[in-house]
Amino acid sequence: MDDEMLADQRRLVELIEAEGWDVTDLEISAYDSPWADEDDPEATVTITARRPYEGDDDEDDADEDDGNPFRLK
């Protein structure tokens, strides 16, 4: 895996975190493409991130009154 791939991965994480997301998992895979005749390697980056959203109090009240017997209260 070359330094350019790792630098790109770090840049993607920085962009996501700048938007208020918390990166919780990260994976990079480097490989030679089976579909291209080029000798240049490719990379796939998988990023898992979470971001909490504040709920609307009115919506929470509506959920409590929906009559769903499986909903935890």
Number of C-alpha atoms within 10 A of each C-alpha: 12 8 8 9 18 14 11 13 19 11 12 14 18 13 11 14 15 10 9 12 16 15 15 9 10 12 10 13 11 13 11 13 13 7 6 9 8 9 8 9 13 12 16 12 14 12 15 12 15 12 11 8 6 6 8 8 8 8 9 10 10 10 12 12 8 9 9 9 7 6 9 6 6
